[in-house]
Amino acid sequence: MSNLSFLLLFLLVLSVAKAFTEQCSEDADESGFKTFEKLKQWIEEGDGNGFIASQVELKFLGSPYNTRGIVSTEVLPKGIVVARIPFSKLINVEHAFASKLNKNELLYQLNEADSLALFLLYEMGKDLHSKWQPYLKSLPVNVSSSPLFMTAEELEWLKLHNDEAYHEFKRFKVTVETRHREMMSSFKQEQELQWTLNDFKTAIAIVQSRIFGVKIKSQNTWHKTSCLVPFADLFNTATHTNSDCATNSESTHFEC
């Protein structure tokens, strides 16, 4: 299933079933704001010339969001750049191909989302030794809002109200489970590359909800690749489009 198909299915599920949200409270989320500050520092450190504008911050959003989101602290002029993320901070499928995962030929048969999901799990296992650790710590722990974690009761409710969406989702669910079995069987000789189905579903949910199609210029030719973009993936809570993100003309940064 393509990312677009998954997104459309996700929206359809939300429109016919109850809304799922990652529940959190303002008090319980204090550690999240500390993680956000570390993420900003990480993006700005080094020689990549990355920055996050002082006019934006992470804030707990009340109903109907019940989660965190990026907000401006003042009225911003149109066209202002509030974030510049160096390409060196992004994650794409090439990183998976350059990692220990590349010892298995199955990796090259997977779609980009699956490859990125595996690479996320691989880097999360490194914890402090991962170069992306500040970003990985900013990712959600609870992704129960994903359709991949719908309960049997919720699936039955969906079946009664939209049979087509129910069967499409069931096919996707079976595909994910089958893919996980194949990959874990293929990686069975590598203990550090063994993850549970729940681990894989969580990584897939994170990737599917945060992946960007990023334009990159190589040898004077522009092409698009799927990437995880730190910080930019937090611009996802408004009910209408109020920001835009894209590659800069020099093809060195992703800007919002």
Short mmCIF file of the C-alpha atoms (twelve columns), coordinates in Angstrom:
data_MODEL
# 
_entry.id   MODEL 
# 
loop_
_atom_site.group_PDB 
_atom_site.id 
_atom_site.type_symbol 
_atom_site.label_atom_id 
_atom_site.label_alt_id 
_atom_site.label_comp_id 
_atom_site.label_asym_id 
_atom_site.label_seq_id 
_atom_site.Cartn_x 
_atom_site.Cartn_y 
_atom_site.Cartn_z 
_atom_site.pdbx_PDB_model_num 
ATOM 1   C CA . MET A 1   0.000   0.000   0.000   1 
ATOM 2   C CA . SER A 2   1.351   3.438   -0.871  1 
ATOM 3   C CA . ASN A 3   1.841   6.173   1.732   1 
ATOM 4   C CA . LEU A 4   -1.021  8.082   0.124   1 
ATOM 5   C CA . SER A 5   -3.335  5.093   0.345   1 
ATOM 6   C CA . PHE A 6   -2.410  4.609   3.974   1 
ATOM 7   C CA . LEU A 7   -3.046  8.274   4.709   1 
ATOM 8   C CA . LEU A 8   -6.412  8.193   2.989   1 
ATOM 9   C CA . LEU A 9   -7.333  5.068   4.899   1 
ATOM 10  C CA . PHE A 10  -6.178  6.676   8.125   1 
ATOM 11  C CA . LEU A 11  -8.363  9.714   7.511   1 
ATOM 12  C CA . LEU A 12  -11.279 7.495   6.569   1 
ATOM 13  C CA . VAL A 13  -10.915 5.486   9.744   1 
ATOM 14  C CA . LEU A 14  -10.916 8.661   11.772  1 
ATOM 15  C CA . SER A 15  -14.039 9.905   10.017  1 
ATOM 16  C CA . VAL A 16  -16.109 6.780   10.671  1 
ATOM 17  C CA . ALA A 17  -14.711 5.585   13.990  1 
ATOM 18  C CA . LYS A 18  -13.950 7.348   17.238  1 
ATOM 19  C CA . ALA A 19  -11.039 9.785   17.220  1 
ATOM 20  C CA . PHE A 20  -7.859  8.446   18.746  1 
ATOM 21  C CA . THR A 21  -5.358  10.739  20.422  1 
ATOM 22  C CA . GLU A 22  -2.113  10.259  22.280  1 
ATOM 23  C CA . GLN A 23  -3.331  11.226  25.722  1 
ATOM 24  C CA . CYS A 24  -1.036  13.305  27.850  1 
ATOM 25  C CA . SER A 25  -1.285  15.957  30.526  1 
ATOM 26  C CA . GLU A 26  0.549   19.226  30.878  1 
ATOM 27  C CA . ASP A 27  2.185   18.116  34.122  1 
ATOM 28  C CA . ALA A 28  3.160   14.662  32.893  1 
ATOM 29  C CA . ASP A 29  4.676   16.113  29.728  1 
ATOM 30  C CA . GLU A 30  7.405   18.173  31.391  1 
ATOM 31  C CA . SER A 31  10.081  15.722  30.277  1 
ATOM 32  C CA . GLY A 32  8.866   16.176  26.708  1 
ATOM 33  C CA . PHE A 33  9.726   19.861  26.800  1 
ATOM 34  C CA . LYS A 34  13.223  19.088  28.083  1 
ATOM 35  C CA . THR A 35  13.600  16.624  25.222  1 
ATOM 36  C CA . PHE A 36  12.480  19.356  22.824  1 
ATOM 37  C CA . GLU A 37  15.181  21.724  24.077  1 
ATOM 38  C CA . LYS A 38  17.821  19.036  23.564  1 
ATOM 39  C CA . LEU A 39  16.464  18.447  20.057  1 
ATOM 40  C CA . LYS A 40  16.835  22.154  19.246  1 
ATOM 41  C CA . GLN A 41  20.395  22.193  20.556  1 
ATOM 42  C CA . TRP A 42  21.259  19.100  18.508  1 
ATOM 43  C CA . ILE A 43  19.882  20.627  15.303  1 
ATOM 44  C CA . GLU A 44  21.859  23.815  15.875  1 
ATOM 45  C CA . GLU A 45  25.152  22.197  16.915  1 
ATOM 46  C CA . GLY A 46  27.976  21.290  14.566  1 
ATOM 47  C CA . ASP A 47  28.836  22.989  11.296  1 
ATOM 48  C CA . GLY A 48  25.509  22.327  9.562   1 
ATOM 49  C CA . ASN A 49  24.187  25.866  10.213  1 
ATOM 50  C CA . GLY A 50  20.872  24.536  11.462  1 
ATOM 51  C CA . PHE A 51  18.625  26.672  13.623  1 
ATOM 52  C CA . ILE A 52  15.215  26.879  15.277  1 
ATOM 53  C CA . ALA A 53  13.767  30.383  15.599  1 
ATOM 54  C CA . SER A 54  13.186  31.750  19.087  1 
ATOM 55  C CA . GLN A 55  9.622   32.701  18.047  1 
ATOM 56  C CA . VAL A 56  8.411   29.091  18.118  1 
ATOM 57  C CA . GLU A 57  8.075   26.668  20.997  1 
ATOM 58  C CA . LEU A 58  6.620   23.323  21.937  1 
ATOM 59  C CA . LYS A 59  3.337   23.627  23.800  1 
ATOM 60  C CA . PHE A 60  0.719   21.320  25.203  1 
ATOM 61  C CA . LEU A 61  -2.452  21.725  23.153  1 
ATOM 62  C CA . GLY A 62  -5.811  21.229  24.804  1 
ATOM 63  C CA . SER A 63  -8.961  19.792  23.284  1 
ATOM 64  C CA . PRO A 64  -9.409  18.532  20.616  1 
ATOM 65  C CA . TYR A 65  -5.684  17.769  20.188  1 
ATOM 66  C CA . ASN A 66  -4.621  16.565  23.660  1 
ATOM 67  C CA . THR A 67  -1.012  16.383  22.561  1 
ATOM 68  C CA . ARG A 68  2.025   18.596  21.960  1 
ATOM 69  C CA . GLY A 69  2.554   20.846  18.987  1 
ATOM 70  C CA . ILE A 70  4.723   23.671  17.654  1 
ATOM 71  C CA . VAL A 71  3.227   27.138  18.116  1 
ATOM 72  C CA . SER A 72  4.466   30.661  17.459  1 
ATOM 73  C CA . THR A 73  4.953   32.991  20.409  1 
ATOM 74  C CA . GLU A 74  4.171   36.052  18.301  1 
ATOM 75  C CA . VAL A 75  2.616   37.009  14.971  1 
ATOM 76  C CA . LEU A 76  5.080   35.959  12.285  1 
ATOM 77  C CA . PRO A 77  5.513   37.718  8.945   1 
ATOM 78  C CA . LYS A 78  4.655   35.680  5.869   1 
ATOM 79  C CA . GLY A 79  7.634   33.823  4.431   1 
ATOM 80  C CA . ILE A 80  9.791   33.825  7.563   1 
ATOM 81  C CA . VAL A 81  11.962  30.729  8.044   1 
ATOM 82  C CA . VAL A 82  11.450  29.357  11.553  1 
ATOM 83  C CA . ALA A 83  13.479  26.164  11.168  1 
ATOM 84  C CA . ARG A 84  16.449  25.159  9.047   1 
ATOM 85  C CA . ILE A 85  17.345  21.485  9.426   1 
ATOM 86  C CA . PRO A 86  20.662  20.344  7.876   1 
ATOM 87  C CA . PHE A 87  20.401  17.337  5.585   1 
ATOM 88  C CA . SER A 88  22.947  15.633  7.863   1 
ATOM 89  C CA . LYS A 89  20.230  15.387  10.525  1 
ATOM 90  C CA . LEU A 90  17.675  13.703  8.255   1 
ATOM 91  C CA . ILE A 91  17.130  9.943   8.050   1 
ATOM 92  C CA . ASN A 92  16.475  8.195   4.751   1 
ATOM 93  C CA . VAL A 93  16.694  4.708   3.318   1 
ATOM 94  C CA . GLU A 94  20.364  5.170   2.380   1 
ATOM 95  C CA . HIS A 95  21.215  5.112   6.077   1 
ATOM 96  C CA . ALA A 96  19.594  1.688   6.355   1 
ATOM 97  C CA . PHE A 97  21.590  0.477   3.356   1 
ATOM 98  C CA . ALA A 98  24.809  1.696   5.000   1 
ATOM 99  C CA . SER A 99  24.057  0.064   8.356   1 
ATOM 100 C CA . LYS A 100 24.422  -3.466  9.683   1 
ATOM 101 C CA . LEU A 101 20.988  -4.152  8.223   1 
ATOM 102 C CA . ASN A 102 22.547  -4.322  4.764   1 
ATOM 103 C CA . LYS A 103 23.956  -7.774  5.481   1 
ATOM 104 C CA . ASN A 104 20.554  -9.141  4.576   1 
ATOM 105 C CA . GLU A 105 19.417  -8.995  0.946   1 
ATOM 106 C CA . LEU A 106 15.777  -8.773  2.091   1 
ATOM 107 C CA . LEU A 107 16.400  -5.146  3.015   1 
ATOM 108 C CA . TYR A 108 16.692  -4.208  -0.653  1 
ATOM 109 C CA . GLN A 109 13.305  -5.774  -1.414  1 
ATOM 110 C CA . LEU A 110 11.420  -3.697  1.154   1 
ATOM 111 C CA . ASN A 111 9.592   -0.452  0.473   1 
ATOM 112 C CA . GLU A 112 11.066  2.760   1.905   1 
ATOM 113 C CA . ALA A 113 8.699   2.917   4.880   1 
ATOM 114 C CA . ASP A 114 9.591   -0.602  6.016   1 
ATOM 115 C CA . SER A 115 13.318  0.058   5.585   1 
ATOM 116 C CA . LEU A 116 13.051  3.267   7.602   1 
ATOM 117 C CA . ALA A 117 11.053  1.485   10.304  1 
ATOM 118 C CA . LEU A 118 13.772  -1.175  10.643  1 
ATOM 119 C CA . PHE A 119 16.483  1.482   10.745  1 
ATOM 120 C CA . LEU A 120 14.591  3.360   13.495  1 
ATOM 121 C CA . LEU A 121 14.477  0.206   15.599  1 
ATOM 122 C CA . TYR A 122 18.159  -0.452  14.932  1 
ATOM 123 C CA . GLU A 123 19.184  3.071   16.002  1 
ATOM 124 C CA . MET A 124 16.859  3.067   19.028  1 
ATOM 125 C CA . GLY A 125 18.676  -0.030  20.199  1 
ATOM 126 C CA . LYS A 126 21.916  1.954   20.297  1 
ATOM 127 C CA . ASP A 127 20.386  4.517   22.686  1 
ATOM 128 C CA . LEU A 128 23.101  7.074   23.586  1 
ATOM 129 C CA . HIS A 129 25.431  5.678   20.942  1 
ATOM 130 C CA . SER A 130 23.112  6.719   18.106  1 
ATOM 131 C CA . LYS A 131 23.962  9.987   16.336  1 
ATOM 132 C CA . TRP A 132 20.199  10.625  16.129  1 
ATOM 133 C CA . GLN A 133 19.570  10.020  19.831  1 
ATOM 134 C CA . PRO A 134 18.119  13.518  20.547  1 
ATOM 135 C CA . TYR A 135 15.650  13.028  17.685  1 
ATOM 136 C CA . LEU A 136 14.786  9.450   18.629  1 
ATOM 137 C CA . LYS A 137 13.998  10.597  22.169  1 
ATOM 138 C CA . SER A 138 11.524  13.133  20.774  1 
ATOM 139 C CA . LEU A 139 9.467   10.471  18.992  1 
ATOM 140 C CA . PRO A 140 6.236   9.278   20.634  1 
ATOM 141 C CA . VAL A 141 6.290   6.227   22.858  1 
ATOM 142 C CA . ASN A 142 2.536   5.712   22.668  1 
ATOM 143 C CA . VAL A 143 1.201   5.384   19.121  1 
ATOM 144 C CA . SER A 144 -2.076  3.736   20.072  1 
ATOM 145 C CA . SER A 145 -3.786  6.366   17.909  1 
ATOM 146 C CA . SER A 146 -2.538  4.488   14.833  1 
ATOM 147 C CA . PRO A 147 -5.070  2.254   13.036  1 
ATOM 148 C CA . LEU A 148 -2.477  -0.526  13.387  1 
ATOM 149 C CA . PHE A 149 -3.437  -0.718  17.063  1 
ATOM 150 C CA . MET A 150 -7.205  -0.735  16.680  1 
ATOM 151 C CA . THR A 151 -8.887  -3.211  19.002  1 
ATOM 152 C CA . ALA A 152 -11.124 -6.039  17.780  1 
ATOM 153 C CA . GLU A 153 -14.148 -4.070  18.961  1 
ATOM 154 C CA . GLU A 154 -13.077 -1.010  17.011  1 
ATOM 155 C CA . LEU A 155 -12.511 -3.093  13.899  1 
ATOM 156 C CA . GLU A 156 -15.979 -4.579  14.217  1 
ATOM 157 C CA . TRP A 157 -17.425 -1.094  14.558  1 
ATOM 158 C CA . LEU A 158 -15.610 -0.069  11.393  1 
ATOM 159 C CA . LYS A 159 -16.836 -3.169  9.555   1 
ATOM 160 C CA . LEU A 160 -20.432 -2.249  10.348  1 
ATOM 161 C CA . HIS A 161 -20.031 1.348   9.169   1 
ATOM 162 C CA . ASN A 162 -17.613 1.062   6.237   1 
ATOM 163 C CA . ASP A 163 -17.001 -2.430  4.941   1 
ATOM 164 C CA . GLU A 164 -14.598 -1.299  2.188   1 
ATOM 165 C CA . ALA A 165 -12.320 0.519   4.624   1 
ATOM 166 C CA . TYR A 166 -12.456 -2.463  6.983   1 
ATOM 167 C CA . HIS A 167 -11.266 -4.945  4.353   1 
ATOM 168 C CA . GLU A 168 -8.572  -2.591  3.029   1 
ATOM 169 C CA . PHE A 169 -7.203  -2.110  6.508   1 
ATOM 170 C CA . LYS A 170 -7.354  -5.831  7.274   1 
ATOM 171 C CA . ARG A 171 -5.246  -6.503  4.167   1 
ATOM 172 C CA . PHE A 172 -2.711  -3.919  5.280   1 
ATOM 173 C CA . LYS A 173 -2.609  -5.376  8.799   1 
ATOM 174 C CA . VAL A 174 -1.966  -8.872  7.432   1 
ATOM 175 C CA . THR A 175 0.746   -7.489  5.145   1 
ATOM 176 C CA . VAL A 176 2.544   -5.867  8.086   1 
ATOM 177 C CA . GLU A 177 2.353   -9.048  10.154  1 
ATOM 178 C CA . THR A 178 3.599   -11.202 7.265   1 
ATOM 179 C CA . ARG A 179 6.446   -8.814  6.542   1 
ATOM 180 C CA . HIS A 180 7.501   -8.862  10.186  1 
ATOM 181 C CA . ARG A 181 7.649   -12.672 10.231  1 
ATOM 182 C CA . GLU A 182 9.710   -12.733 7.040   1 
ATOM 183 C CA . MET A 183 12.161  -10.121 8.286   1 
ATOM 184 C CA . MET A 184 12.657  -11.659 11.727  1 
ATOM 185 C CA . SER A 185 13.183  -15.069 10.141  1 
ATOM 186 C CA . SER A 186 15.704  -13.551 7.757   1 
ATOM 187 C CA . PHE A 187 17.553  -11.799 10.606  1 
ATOM 188 C CA . LYS A 188 17.358  -14.750 13.011  1 
ATOM 189 C CA . GLN A 189 21.155  -15.100 13.219  1 
ATOM 190 C CA . GLU A 190 21.454  -11.528 14.507  1 
ATOM 191 C CA . GLN A 191 20.071  -11.272 18.055  1 
ATOM 192 C CA . GLU A 192 20.312  -7.471  18.094  1 
ATOM 193 C CA . LEU A 193 18.130  -7.338  14.979  1 
ATOM 194 C CA . GLN A 194 15.208  -9.198  16.536  1 
ATOM 195 C CA . TRP A 195 12.140  -7.084  17.296  1 
ATOM 196 C CA . THR A 196 8.609   -7.987  18.325  1 
ATOM 197 C CA . LEU A 197 5.591   -7.422  16.119  1 
ATOM 198 C CA . ASN A 198 4.548   -4.623  18.464  1 
ATOM 199 C CA . ASP A 199 7.981   -2.979  18.022  1 
ATOM 200 C CA . PHE A 200 7.653   -3.150  14.252  1 
ATOM 201 C CA . LYS A 201 4.071   -1.869  14.213  1 
ATOM 202 C CA . THR A 202 5.118   1.044   16.436  1 
ATOM 203 C CA . ALA A 203 8.002   1.931   14.115  1 
ATOM 204 C CA . ILE A 204 5.732   1.645   11.050  1 
ATOM 205 C CA . ALA A 205 3.162   3.926   12.697  1 
ATOM 206 C CA . ILE A 206 5.837   6.520   13.478  1 
ATOM 207 C CA . VAL A 207 7.245   6.440   9.959   1 
ATOM 208 C CA . GLN A 208 3.874   6.488   8.185   1 
ATOM 209 C CA . SER A 209 2.685   9.504   10.185  1 
ATOM 210 C CA . ARG A 210 5.919   11.517  9.907   1 
ATOM 211 C CA . ILE A 211 7.590   10.711  6.608   1 
ATOM 212 C CA . PHE A 212 8.369   13.546  4.179   1 
ATOM 213 C CA . GLY A 213 9.021   13.479  0.464   1 
ATOM 214 C CA . VAL A 214 12.198  15.580  0.364   1 
ATOM 215 C CA . LYS A 215 13.612  17.010  -2.853  1 
ATOM 216 C CA . ILE A 216 17.385  16.625  -3.164  1 
ATOM 217 C CA . LYS A 217 19.672  17.965  -5.856  1 
ATOM 218 C CA . SER A 218 22.387  15.617  -7.059  1 
ATOM 219 C CA . GLN A 219 24.597  16.260  -10.090 1 
ATOM 220 C CA . ASN A 220 22.352  19.152  -11.148 1 
ATOM 221 C CA . THR A 221 19.284  16.908  -11.109 1 
ATOM 222 C CA . TRP A 222 16.481  17.123  -8.582  1 
ATOM 223 C CA . HIS A 223 14.880  13.955  -7.264  1 
ATOM 224 C CA . LYS A 224 12.653  13.110  -4.315  1 
ATOM 225 C CA . THR A 225 13.384  10.697  -1.494  1 
ATOM 226 C CA . SER A 226 11.458  9.678   1.619   1 
ATOM 227 C CA . CYS A 227 12.943  11.062  4.836   1 
ATOM 228 C CA . LEU A 228 12.302  11.499  8.516   1 
ATOM 229 C CA . VAL A 229 12.933  15.170  9.298   1 
ATOM 230 C CA . PRO A 230 13.627  16.086  12.928  1 
ATOM 231 C CA . PHE A 231 11.548  18.982  14.268  1 
ATOM 232 C CA . ALA A 232 9.650   19.468  11.003  1 
ATOM 233 C CA . ASP A 233 7.536   16.430  11.845  1 
ATOM 234 C CA . LEU A 234 6.122   18.330  14.823  1 
ATOM 235 C CA . PHE A 235 4.245   20.673  12.482  1 
ATOM 236 C CA . ASN A 236 1.291   18.305  12.335  1 
ATOM 237 C CA . THR A 237 -1.461  19.482  14.671  1 
ATOM 238 C CA . ALA A 238 -3.233  22.407  12.991  1 
ATOM 239 C CA . THR A 239 -6.624  21.786  11.386  1 
ATOM 240 C CA . HIS A 240 -5.573  23.913  8.409   1 
ATOM 241 C CA . THR A 241 -2.303  24.499  6.568   1 
ATOM 242 C CA . ASN A 242 -0.439  27.392  8.155   1 
ATOM 243 C CA . SER A 243 3.174   26.485  7.381   1 
ATOM 244 C CA . ASP A 244 5.172   25.082  4.508   1 
ATOM 245 C CA . CYS A 245 8.383   23.061  4.464   1 
ATOM 246 C CA . ALA A 246 10.709  22.413  1.548   1 
ATOM 247 C CA . THR A 247 14.334  22.009  0.490   1 
ATOM 248 C CA . ASN A 248 16.281  25.243  0.080   1 
ATOM 249 C CA . SER A 249 17.623  26.195  -3.363  1 
ATOM 250 C CA . GLU A 250 21.160  25.056  -2.441  1 
ATOM 251 C CA . SER A 251 19.845  21.595  -1.479  1 
ATOM 252 C CA . THR A 252 21.603  21.710  1.888   1 
ATOM 253 C CA . HIS A 253 18.744  22.203  4.338   1 
ATOM 254 C CA . PHE A 254 15.061  21.444  4.836   1 
ATOM 255 C CA . GLU A 255 13.343  24.691  5.777   1 
ATOM 256 C CA . CYS A 256 9.972   25.538  7.353   1 
# 
